[in-house]
Each structure stands twice: as C-alpha cells, then as structure tokens.
C-alpha cells in the first residue's frame, strides 16, 4: 500500500508541474498570428467583403491626378483611404496597369479589417499596407520600410526595390502579430530578370518592428 501511495504522489507532483509549466511554454506560439500580405495565387481586387473602390480625377496645379478611393460597405458609407494610380501629362494618361487590394484581414488584432495593396506597370511596382487605428487608416510604404532596414543594416544606399528590372526584388512579405506588437518579415533576393544579378547571389531576410514602419 505504501508503494502505491508513493507512486501516486509522484504522479500528482509531475501532473501539477506540467500544469504550471505548459502555459508558460505554450503562450508564445498560440499568441502569434502570421499573415501573408501577397499570396502567390491572389489577384488584385477593387472590392472585397468590406470595401469597394471607385476612381476619381482631381486637378492639381498643372496636371490631373487619378486616385483609387476605397469606401466602407457600412452605412453611412465613408472613405477609408486612397492612392494615386495615374496622372495626365500633356493630355496623355500614364496609369498603373494592375492595382488593388491583395489581401485583407485583422492584421493588428483590433477587430477591424486591414489591407495590403499592390500597384504595378511595365517599369515598377508599389506595395502598401493599411492598418486600422482610432484616427483612421495608417498607410505603411512596404518598399520604403524594407529599404530603410537595408540602410540601417549595411550603412549604404539601399537598392530601389520598386524597379521591375532592379538588382533586387522584394518577396515573401509576412506580417506577424503578437502581444508584443507587429513585425514585418520580408526577403530581398536577386532579381532574376536583371543583368546585375550575374554578380549578385545573396538573399537577405529582414524582420522590422512597427516602430520602423515608413509611411
């Protein structure tokens, strides 16, 4: 009887220790969410389940600008954010070919939708993140954010990641959310369509905290 009681006591102690230690070890992974901002098979959208876009033309100084404006689907309808997608020069429209929402989700954990946006043409591309806040949507320029991280790490002029035939390209852009805040993970790799990649073989990975996001 004494042996059985001793073994039972040991089991109880081990079980109690597991109950104490499990939350501590499991807290990190379960509290982190990852969002792929540009899914490989996704197409840009002018409307989603939460927003719909229109285009407006505004006269500015000596030229006319075309904006893509995103509106809420709620009532009353309100403007959430806008981006320039084209300009008229000497009467001719120069406009992005492919542009719109790439992904949406509650990226920052506040219960409101957030968005990643893409715009591109035959010369380059633009990538933006729109995060909800109490004062409206905050725009994050993803290209400038990663270029600034490059400059901080290597102490030299960063490559222009928006150029279609630039030396490097931006890839695998993931936003991580946890109780500690937002972190942008992105890969900068040699651009396969650039002749400069003949002497460029290294790939770099950047993890950037929200304090270093660039508007």
ZAKOLKOL-433338 format. One record per residue: x, y, z of N, C-alpha, C in turn; residue number from 1. Coordinates in steps of 0.1 Angstrom, whole numbers, padded with zeros to 4 digits, always signed. Layout:
REM ZAKOLKOL-433338
+-------+-------+-------+-------+-------+-------+-------+-------+-------+-----+
:   n_x :   n_y :   n_z :  ca_x :  ca_y :  ca_z :   c_x :   c_y :   c_z : num :
+-------+-------+-------+-------+-------+-------+-------+-------+-------+-----+
:     X :     Y :     Z :     X :     Y :     Z :     X :     Y :     Z : NUM :
...
+-------+-------+-------+-------+-------+-------+-------+-------+-------+-----+
***
This chain:
REM ZAKOLKOL-433338
+-------+-------+-------+-------+-------+-------+-------+-------+-------+-----+
:   n_x :   n_y :   n_z :  ca_x :  ca_y :  ca_z :   c_x :   c_y :   c_z : num :
+-------+-------+-------+-------+-------+-------+-------+-------+-------+-----+
: +0008 : -0012 : +0000 : +0000 : +0000 : +0000 : +0009 : +0013 : +0000 :   1 :
: +0020 : +0012 : +0008 : +0029 : +0023 : +0008 : +0035 : +0027 : -0005 :   2 :
: +0039 : +0016 : -0013 : +0045 : +0018 : -0026 : +0035 : +0025 : -0035 :   3 :
: +0022 : +0020 : -0035 : +0012 : +0026 : -0044 : +0010 : +0041 : -0041 :   4 :
: +0009 : +0044 : -0028 : +0007 : +0057 : -0024 : +0019 : +0066 : -0028 :   5 :
: +0031 : +0061 : -0027 : +0043 : +0069 : -0031 : +0043 : +0072 : -0046 :   6 :
: +0040 : +0062 : -0054 : +0039 : +0064 : -0068 : +0028 : +0073 : -0072 :   7 :
: +0017 : +0072 : -0066 : +0006 : +0081 : -0068 : +0009 : +0095 : -0065 :   8 :
: +0016 : +0097 : -0054 : +0021 : +0110 : -0050 : +0030 : +0116 : -0061 :   9 :
: +0039 : +0108 : -0066 : +0049 : +0113 : -0076 : +0041 : +0117 : -0089 :  10 :
: +0031 : +0109 : -0093 : +0023 : +0112 : -0105 : +0016 : +0126 : -0103 :  11 :
: +0011 : +0128 : -0091 : +0004 : +0140 : -0088 : +0013 : +0152 : -0089 :  12 :
: +0025 : +0150 : -0084 : +0035 : +0161 : -0084 : +0039 : +0164 : -0099 :  13 :
: +0041 : +0154 : -0107 : +0045 : +0156 : -0121 : +0034 : +0162 : -0129 :  14 :
: +0021 : +0158 : -0126 : +0010 : +0164 : -0133 : +0009 : +0179 : -0129 :  15 :
: +0011 : +0182 : -0116 : +0010 : +0196 : -0112 : +0020 : +0204 : -0118 :  16 :
: +0033 : +0199 : -0120 : +0043 : +0206 : -0126 : +0040 : +0209 : -0141 :  17 :
: +0034 : +0199 : -0148 : +0031 : +0201 : -0162 : +0020 : +0212 : -0163 :  18 :
: +0011 : +0212 : -0154 : +0000 : +0222 : -0155 : +0006 : +0236 : -0153 :  19 :
: +0016 : +0237 : -0144 : +0022 : +0250 : -0142 : +0031 : +0254 : -0154 :  20 :
: +0039 : +0245 : -0159 : +0048 : +0248 : -0170 : +0042 : +0250 : -0184 :  21 :
: +0031 : +0243 : -0187 : +0026 : +0242 : -0200 : +0021 : +0256 : -0205 :  22 :
: +0014 : +0264 : -0197 : +0010 : +0278 : -0202 : +0022 : +0286 : -0205 :  23 :
: +0033 : +0285 : -0197 : +0045 : +0293 : -0199 : +0051 : +0290 : -0212 :  24 :
: +0052 : +0277 : -0216 : +0059 : +0273 : -0228 : +0049 : +0275 : -0240 :  25 :
: +0037 : +0274 : -0238 : +0027 : +0275 : -0249 : +0022 : +0289 : -0253 :  26 :
: +0025 : +0298 : -0244 : +0020 : +0312 : -0246 : +0024 : +0319 : -0259 :  27 :
: +0037 : +0318 : -0262 : +0042 : +0325 : -0273 : +0036 : +0320 : -0287 :  28 :
: +0037 : +0307 : -0290 : +0032 : +0303 : -0303 : +0017 : +0305 : -0305 :  29 :
: +0009 : +0303 : -0295 : -0005 : +0304 : -0296 : -0009 : +0319 : -0297 :  30 :
: -0001 : +0328 : -0292 : -0005 : +0342 : -0293 : +0000 : +0349 : -0305 :  31 :
: +0007 : +0343 : -0314 : +0012 : +0349 : -0326 : +0004 : +0345 : -0338 :  32 :
: +0001 : +0354 : -0347 : -0006 : +0352 : -0359 : +0002 : +0357 : -0371 :  33 :
: +0003 : +0350 : -0382 : +0010 : +0354 : -0393 : +0001 : +0356 : -0405 :  34 :
: +0003 : +0367 : -0413 : -0005 : +0370 : -0424 : +0004 : +0372 : -0437 :  35 :
: +0002 : +0364 : -0447 : +0009 : +0366 : -0460 : +0003 : +0377 : -0467 :  36 :
: +0010 : +0388 : -0469 : +0004 : +0400 : -0474 : +0001 : +0399 : -0489 :  37 :
: +0009 : +0391 : -0496 : +0008 : +0390 : -0511 : +0008 : +0375 : -0514 :  38 :
: -0004 : +0368 : -0512 : -0005 : +0354 : -0516 : -0001 : +0352 : -0530 :  39 :
: +0006 : +0341 : -0533 : +0011 : +0338 : -0547 : +0000 : +0337 : -0557 :  40 :
: -0011 : +0332 : -0554 : -0022 : +0330 : -0564 : -0033 : +0340 : -0563 :  41 :
: -0030 : +0351 : -0555 : -0041 : +0361 : -0554 : -0040 : +0372 : -0565 :  42 :
: -0052 : +0377 : -0569 : -0053 : +0388 : -0578 : -0057 : +0400 : -0571 :  43 :
: -0053 : +0412 : -0576 : -0057 : +0424 : -0570 : -0072 : +0426 : -0572 :  44 :
: -0078 : +0432 : -0562 : -0093 : +0434 : -0562 : -0097 : +0448 : -0560 :  45 :
: -0107 : +0452 : -0567 : -0112 : +0466 : -0565 : -0124 : +0466 : -0555 :  46 :
: -0128 : +0454 : -0550 : -0137 : +0453 : -0539 : -0136 : +0440 : -0532 :  47 :
: -0139 : +0440 : -0519 : -0138 : +0429 : -0511 : -0151 : +0428 : -0503 :  48 :
: -0152 : +0420 : -0493 : -0164 : +0419 : -0484 : -0166 : +0431 : -0476 :  49 :
: -0155 : +0439 : -0474 : -0156 : +0451 : -0465 : -0154 : +0464 : -0472 :  50 :
: -0148 : +0464 : -0484 : -0146 : +0477 : -0491 : -0149 : +0476 : -0505 :  51 :
: -0152 : +0488 : -0511 : -0154 : +0489 : -0526 : -0147 : +0501 : -0531 :  52 :
: -0141 : +0501 : -0543 : -0133 : +0512 : -0548 : -0139 : +0519 : -0559 :  53 :
: -0137 : +0532 : -0560 : -0141 : +0540 : -0571 : -0128 : +0548 : -0576 :  54 :
: -0129 : +0554 : -0587 : -0118 : +0562 : -0592 : -0123 : +0576 : -0594 :  55 :
: -0115 : +0586 : -0589 : -0118 : +0600 : -0591 : -0106 : +0607 : -0598 :  56 :
: -0109 : +0618 : -0605 : -0099 : +0626 : -0612 : -0099 : +0640 : -0605 :  57 :
: -0087 : +0644 : -0600 : -0086 : +0657 : -0593 : -0076 : +0665 : -0600 :  58 :
: -0079 : +0678 : -0603 : -0070 : +0687 : -0609 : -0060 : +0692 : -0598 :  59 :
: -0047 : +0691 : -0600 : -0037 : +0696 : -0591 : -0026 : +0703 : -0599 :  60 :
: -0025 : +0716 : -0596 : -0016 : +0725 : -0603 : -0018 : +0724 : -0618 :  61 :
: -0008 : +0720 : -0625 : -0009 : +0720 : -0640 : -0012 : +0706 : -0645 :  62 :
: -0016 : +0696 : -0637 : -0019 : +0683 : -0642 : -0031 : +0677 : -0634 :  63 :
: -0036 : +0666 : -0640 : -0047 : +0659 : -0634 : -0043 : +0646 : -0628 :  64 :
: -0047 : +0643 : -0616 : -0043 : +0630 : -0609 : -0055 : +0621 : -0608 :  65 :
: -0053 : +0608 : -0610 : -0063 : +0598 : -0608 : -0060 : +0590 : -0595 :  66 :
: -0071 : +0590 : -0586 : -0070 : +0583 : -0574 : -0079 : +0571 : -0573 :  67 :
: -0074 : +0560 : -0568 : -0083 : +0549 : -0564 : -0087 : +0551 : -0550 :  68 :
: -0100 : +0552 : -0547 : -0106 : +0556 : -0534 : -0113 : +0544 : -0529 :  69 :
: -0110 : +0539 : -0517 : -0117 : +0528 : -0511 : -0127 : +0533 : -0500 :  70 :
: -0139 : +0528 : -0501 : -0150 : +0531 : -0493 : -0155 : +0519 : -0485 :  71 :
: -0160 : +0522 : -0473 : -0166 : +0512 : -0464 : -0179 : +0507 : -0470 :  72 :
: -0182 : +0495 : -0468 : -0196 : +0490 : -0472 : -0206 : +0492 : -0461 :  73 :
: -0202 : +0498 : -0450 : -0212 : +0500 : -0439 : -0220 : +0513 : -0442 :  74 :
: -0230 : +0515 : -0435 : -0238 : +0527 : -0436 : -0237 : +0535 : -0424 :  75 :
: -0234 : +0548 : -0425 : -0231 : +0556 : -0437 : -0218 : +0552 : -0443 :  76 :
: -0217 : +0552 : -0457 : -0205 : +0550 : -0464 : -0195 : +0560 : -0461 :  77 :
: -0182 : +0556 : -0459 : -0172 : +0566 : -0456 : -0159 : +0562 : -0463 :  78 :
: -0151 : +0572 : -0467 : -0138 : +0569 : -0473 : -0128 : +0564 : -0463 :  79 :
: -0121 : +0553 : -0466 : -0111 : +0547 : -0457 : -0097 : +0552 : -0461 :  80 :
: -0094 : +0551 : -0474 : -0081 : +0555 : -0478 : -0081 : +0556 : -0493 :  81 :
: -0071 : +0563 : -0499 : -0070 : +0565 : -0513 : -0055 : +0564 : -0517 :  82 :
: -0053 : +0561 : -0530 : -0039 : +0560 : -0536 : -0039 : +0566 : -0550 :  83 :
: -0028 : +0572 : -0553 : -0027 : +0577 : -0567 : -0023 : +0566 : -0576 :  84 :
: -0031 : +0564 : -0587 : -0028 : +0553 : -0597 : -0025 : +0558 : -0611 :  85 :
: -0026 : +0572 : -0613 : -0023 : +0577 : -0626 : -0023 : +0592 : -0627 :  86 :
: -0016 : +0597 : -0637 : -0015 : +0612 : -0639 : -0017 : +0615 : -0654 :  87 :
: -0022 : +0626 : -0657 : -0022 : +0631 : -0671 : -0010 : +0640 : -0673 :  88 :
: -0003 : +0637 : -0684 : +0008 : +0646 : -0688 : +0006 : +0650 : -0702 :  89 :
: +0005 : +0663 : -0704 : +0002 : +0669 : -0718 : -0009 : +0662 : -0724 :  90 :
: -0020 : +0659 : -0716 : -0032 : +0653 : -0721 : -0032 : +0638 : -0722 :  91 :
: -0021 : +0632 : -0719 : -0020 : +0617 : -0720 : -0020 : +0611 : -0706 :  92 :
: -0028 : +0601 : -0704 : -0029 : +0594 : -0691 : -0018 : +0584 : -0690 :  93 :
: -0010 : +0585 : -0679 : +0000 : +0575 : -0676 : -0005 : +0568 : -0663 :  94 :
: -0008 : +0555 : -0664 : -0015 : +0549 : -0653 : -0010 : +0535 : -0650 :  95 :
: -0010 : +0531 : -0637 : -0007 : +0517 : -0634 : -0016 : +0507 : -0642 :  96 :
: -0010 : +0495 : -0645 : -0018 : +0485 : -0652 : -0026 : +0476 : -0642 :  97 :
: -0020 : +0473 : -0632 : -0026 : +0463 : -0622 : -0025 : +0469 : -0608 :  98 :
: -0037 : +0471 : -0602 : -0037 : +0477 : -0589 : -0050 : +0473 : -0581 :  99 :
: -0048 : +0472 : -0568 : -0060 : +0469 : -0560 : -0056 : +0462 : -0547 : 100 :
: -0065 : +0457 : -0539 : -0063 : +0450 : -0527 : -0057 : +0436 : -0530 : 101 :
: -0046 : +0433 : -0523 : -0040 : +0420 : -0525 : -0045 : +0410 : -0514 : 102 :
: -0047 : +0415 : -0502 : -0052 : +0407 : -0491 : -0058 : +0415 : -0480 : 103 :
: -0067 : +0409 : -0473 : -0074 : +0417 : -0461 : -0075 : +0407 : -0450 : 104 :
: -0075 : +0413 : -0438 : -0077 : +0405 : -0425 : -0074 : +0414 : -0414 : 105 :
: -0077 : +0409 : -0402 : -0074 : +0417 : -0390 : -0059 : +0416 : -0386 : 106 :
: -0051 : +0423 : -0393 : -0036 : +0422 : -0391 : -0031 : +0426 : -0378 : 107 :
: -0038 : +0436 : -0372 : -0032 : +0442 : -0359 : -0041 : +0438 : -0347 : 108 :
: -0050 : +0429 : -0348 : -0058 : +0424 : -0337 : -0067 : +0433 : -0330 : 109 :
: -0072 : +0444 : -0337 : -0081 : +0453 : -0331 : -0096 : +0451 : -0335 : 110 :
: -0098 : +0440 : -0342 : -0112 : +0436 : -0346 : -0117 : +0443 : -0359 : 111 :
: -0108 : +0451 : -0365 : -0112 : +0458 : -0377 : -0103 : +0453 : -0389 : 112 :
: -0109 : +0453 : -0401 : -0101 : +0448 : -0413 : -0089 : +0457 : -0416 : 113 :
: -0078 : +0451 : -0420 : -0067 : +0458 : -0425 : -0064 : +0453 : -0439 : 114 :
: -0056 : +0460 : -0447 : -0054 : +0456 : -0461 : -0040 : +0458 : -0466 : 115 :
: -0036 : +0449 : -0475 : -0024 : +0451 : -0483 : -0028 : +0454 : -0497 : 116 :
: -0020 : +0463 : -0503 : -0024 : +0469 : -0517 : -0012 : +0467 : -0526 : 117 :
: -0015 : +0465 : -0538 : -0004 : +0463 : -0548 : -0007 : +0472 : -0561 : 118 :
: +0003 : +0478 : -0566 : +0001 : +0485 : -0579 : +0014 : +0483 : -0587 : 119 :
: +0012 : +0480 : -0600 : +0024 : +0478 : -0609 : +0021 : +0481 : -0623 : 120 :
: +0032 : +0483 : -0631 : +0032 : +0485 : -0645 : +0044 : +0479 : -0651 : 121 :
: +0048 : +0483 : -0663 : +0059 : +0477 : -0670 : +0073 : +0482 : -0665 : 122 :
: +0073 : +0491 : -0656 : +0085 : +0497 : -0651 : +0088 : +0494 : -0636 : 123 :
: +0078 : +0492 : -0629 : +0080 : +0490 : -0614 : +0067 : +0487 : -0607 : 124 :
: +0068 : +0487 : -0594 : +0056 : +0484 : -0586 : +0056 : +0492 : -0573 : 125 :
: +0044 : +0492 : -0566 : +0042 : +0498 : -0553 : +0035 : +0488 : -0544 : 126 :
: +0039 : +0488 : -0531 : +0033 : +0479 : -0522 : +0030 : +0487 : -0509 : 127 :
: +0017 : +0487 : -0505 : +0013 : +0494 : -0493 : +0005 : +0485 : -0483 : 128 :
: +0006 : +0489 : -0471 : -0002 : +0482 : -0460 : -0010 : +0493 : -0454 : 129 :
: -0023 : +0490 : -0452 : -0032 : +0500 : -0445 : -0037 : +0493 : -0432 : 130 :
: -0033 : +0500 : -0421 : -0037 : +0494 : -0408 : -0047 : +0503 : -0401 : 131 :
: -0057 : +0497 : -0395 : -0068 : +0505 : -0389 : -0062 : +0510 : -0375 : 132 :
: -0068 : +0522 : -0372 : -0064 : +0528 : -0359 : -0076 : +0537 : -0355 : 133 :
: -0075 : +0542 : -0343 : -0086 : +0551 : -0338 : -0088 : +0563 : -0346 : 134 :
: -0077 : +0568 : -0352 : -0078 : +0580 : -0360 : -0079 : +0577 : -0375 : 135 :
: -0083 : +0565 : -0379 : -0084 : +0562 : -0393 : -0073 : +0552 : -0397 : 136 :
: -0072 : +0550 : -0410 : -0062 : +0540 : -0416 : -0049 : +0547 : -0417 : 137 :
: -0038 : +0540 : -0412 : -0025 : +0544 : -0414 : -0018 : +0537 : -0425 : 138 :
: -0012 : +0544 : -0434 : -0005 : +0538 : -0446 : +0009 : +0535 : -0442 : 139 :
: +0014 : +0523 : -0446 : +0028 : +0518 : -0445 : +0033 : +0516 : -0459 : 140 :
: +0044 : +0523 : -0463 : +0050 : +0520 : -0475 : +0060 : +0508 : -0473 : 141 :
: +0057 : +0497 : -0478 : +0065 : +0485 : -0476 : +0078 : +0485 : -0482 : 142 :
: +0079 : +0491 : -0494 : +0092 : +0492 : -0501 : +0101 : +0501 : -0493 : 143 :
: +0097 : +0513 : -0489 : +0105 : +0522 : -0481 : +0109 : +0516 : -0468 : 144 :
: +0100 : +0509 : -0462 : +0103 : +0503 : -0449 : +0114 : +0493 : -0450 : 145 :
: +0114 : +0484 : -0460 : +0125 : +0475 : -0462 : +0138 : +0481 : -0466 : 146 :
: +0137 : +0491 : -0475 : +0148 : +0499 : -0479 : +0155 : +0506 : -0468 : 147 :
: +0147 : +0511 : -0458 : +0153 : +0518 : -0447 : +0160 : +0507 : -0438 : 148 :
: +0154 : +0495 : -0437 : +0160 : +0484 : -0429 : +0174 : +0480 : -0435 : 149 :
: +0174 : +0480 : -0448 : +0187 : +0477 : -0455 : +0198 : +0487 : -0452 : 150 :
: +0194 : +0500 : -0452 : +0203 : +0511 : -0449 : +0208 : +0510 : -0435 : 151 :
: +0199 : +0507 : -0426 : +0204 : +0505 : -0412 : +0214 : +0494 : -0410 : 152 :
: +0211 : +0483 : -0417 : +0220 : +0471 : -0415 : +0233 : +0473 : -0422 : 153 :
: +0233 : +0477 : -0435 : +0246 : +0478 : -0442 : +0252 : +0491 : -0443 : 154 :
: +0246 : +0502 : -0438 : +0251 : +0515 : -0438 : +0255 : +0520 : -0452 : 155 :
: +0247 : +0516 : -0462 : +0249 : +0522 : -0475 : +0235 : +0524 : -0482 : 156 :
: +0236 : +0530 : -0494 : +0224 : +0533 : -0501 : +0217 : +0520 : -0505 : 157 :
: +0204 : +0519 : -0501 : +0197 : +0506 : -0504 : +0193 : +0505 : -0519 : 158 :
: +0190 : +0493 : -0524 : +0185 : +0492 : -0538 : +0171 : +0497 : -0539 : 159 :
: +0167 : +0501 : -0551 : +0153 : +0505 : -0553 : +0145 : +0493 : -0556 : 160 :
: +0138 : +0488 : -0546 : +0130 : +0476 : -0546 : +0118 : +0477 : -0555 : 161 :
: +0114 : +0489 : -0559 : +0103 : +0491 : -0567 : +0105 : +0489 : -0582 : 162 :
: +0118 : +0489 : -0586 : +0121 : +0488 : -0601 : +0119 : +0474 : -0606 : 163 :
: +0112 : +0473 : -0617 : +0109 : +0460 : -0623 : +0122 : +0452 : -0627 : 164 :
: +0132 : +0460 : -0632 : +0145 : +0453 : -0636 : +0156 : +0457 : -0626 : 165 :
: +0153 : +0460 : -0614 : +0163 : +0464 : -0604 : +0172 : +0452 : -0600 : 166 :
: +0182 : +0455 : -0593 : +0192 : +0445 : -0589 : +0186 : +0434 : -0579 : 167 :
: +0177 : +0439 : -0571 : +0170 : +0431 : -0561 : +0155 : +0432 : -0562 : 168 :
: +0148 : +0422 : -0557 : +0133 : +0422 : -0556 : +0129 : +0419 : -0542 : 169 :
: +0117 : +0423 : -0539 : +0111 : +0420 : -0526 : +0102 : +0409 : -0527 : 170 :
: +0103 : +0399 : -0517 : +0095 : +0387 : -0518 : +0091 : +0382 : -0504 : 171 :
: +0082 : +0372 : -0503 : +0078 : +0366 : -0491 : +0076 : +0376 : -0480 : 172 :
: +0066 : +0384 : -0482 : +0063 : +0395 : -0472 : +0052 : +0390 : -0463 : 173 :
: +0056 : +0389 : -0450 : +0047 : +0383 : -0440 : +0046 : +0393 : -0428 : 174 :
: +0034 : +0395 : -0423 : +0032 : +0404 : -0412 : +0028 : +0395 : -0400 : 175 :
: +0036 : +0396 : -0389 : +0033 : +0388 : -0377 : +0027 : +0397 : -0366 : 176 :
: +0017 : +0392 : -0360 : +0010 : +0399 : -0349 : +0011 : +0391 : -0336 : 177 :
: +0015 : +0398 : -0325 : +0015 : +0392 : -0312 : +0013 : +0402 : -0301 : 178 :
: +0013 : +0399 : -0289 : +0011 : +0408 : -0278 : +0022 : +0419 : -0278 : 179 :
: +0033 : +0415 : -0283 : +0045 : +0424 : -0284 : +0043 : +0435 : -0295 : 180 :
: +0034 : +0433 : -0304 : +0032 : +0442 : -0315 : +0034 : +0436 : -0329 : 181 :
: +0035 : +0444 : -0339 : +0036 : +0439 : -0353 : +0051 : +0439 : -0357 : 182 :
: +0054 : +0428 : -0365 : +0067 : +0426 : -0371 : +0065 : +0423 : -0385 : 183 :
: +0072 : +0430 : -0394 : +0072 : +0427 : -0408 : +0084 : +0419 : -0412 : 184 :
: +0082 : +0407 : -0417 : +0093 : +0398 : -0422 : +0093 : +0399 : -0438 : 185 :
: +0104 : +0401 : -0443 : +0105 : +0402 : -0458 : +0118 : +0397 : -0463 : 186 :
: +0118 : +0391 : -0475 : +0130 : +0386 : -0481 : +0134 : +0396 : -0493 : 187 :
: +0147 : +0399 : -0494 : +0152 : +0406 : -0505 : +0161 : +0397 : -0512 : 188 :
: +0158 : +0394 : -0525 : +0166 : +0384 : -0532 : +0170 : +0390 : -0546 : 189 :
: +0180 : +0384 : -0552 : +0185 : +0389 : -0565 : +0173 : +0388 : -0575 : 190 :
: +0172 : +0398 : -0583 : +0161 : +0398 : -0593 : +0165 : +0390 : -0605 : 191 :
: +0157 : +0379 : -0608 : +0161 : +0370 : -0619 : +0161 : +0377 : -0633 : 192 :
: +0154 : +0388 : -0635 : +0153 : +0394 : -0648 : +0163 : +0405 : -0650 : 193 :
: +0171 : +0408 : -0640 : +0181 : +0418 : -0640 : +0195 : +0413 : -0644 : 194 :
: +0202 : +0419 : -0653 : +0215 : +0415 : -0657 : +0225 : +0417 : -0645 : 195 :
: +0222 : +0426 : -0636 : +0230 : +0428 : -0624 : +0231 : +0416 : -0615 : 196 :
: +0222 : +0407 : -0616 : +0222 : +0395 : -0607 : +0233 : +0385 : -0610 : 197 :
: +0240 : +0387 : -0621 : +0251 : +0378 : -0625 : +0262 : +0378 : -0614 : 198 :
: +0264 : +0390 : -0608 : +0273 : +0391 : -0597 : +0267 : +0392 : -0583 : 199 :
: +0254 : +0390 : -0583 : +0246 : +0392 : -0570 : +0239 : +0378 : -0567 : 200 :
: +0243 : +0372 : -0557 : +0238 : +0358 : -0554 : +0232 : +0357 : -0540 : 201 :
: +0234 : +0367 : -0531 : +0230 : +0366 : -0517 : +0215 : +0370 : -0516 : 202 :
: +0208 : +0363 : -0507 : +0195 : +0367 : -0503 : +0195 : +0371 : -0489 : 203 :
: +0187 : +0382 : -0486 : +0187 : +0387 : -0472 : +0173 : +0387 : -0467 : 204 :
: +0172 : +0384 : -0453 : +0159 : +0384 : -0447 : +0159 : +0395 : -0436 : 205 :
: +0148 : +0403 : -0436 : +0146 : +0414 : -0426 : +0134 : +0411 : -0418 : 206 :
: +0136 : +0414 : -0405 : +0125 : +0415 : -0395 : +0124 : +0429 : -0390 : 207 :
: +0113 : +0436 : -0392 : +0112 : +0450 : -0389 : +0100 : +0453 : -0379 : 208 :
: +0103 : +0459 : -0368 : +0092 : +0462 : -0358 : +0084 : +0474 : -0363 : 209 :
: +0072 : +0475 : -0357 : +0063 : +0485 : -0362 : +0068 : +0500 : -0360 : 210 :
: +0077 : +0501 : -0350 : +0083 : +0515 : -0348 : +0091 : +0519 : -0360 : 211 :
: +0095 : +0510 : -0368 : +0103 : +0514 : -0380 : +0096 : +0513 : -0393 : 212 :
: +0082 : +0512 : -0392 : +0074 : +0512 : -0405 : +0074 : +0526 : -0410 : 213 :
: +0075 : +0527 : -0424 : +0076 : +0540 : -0430 : +0063 : +0543 : -0437 : 214 :
: +0058 : +0556 : -0436 : +0045 : +0559 : -0443 : +0047 : +0562 : -0458 : 215 :
+-------+-------+-------+-------+-------+-------+-------+-------+-------+-----+
***
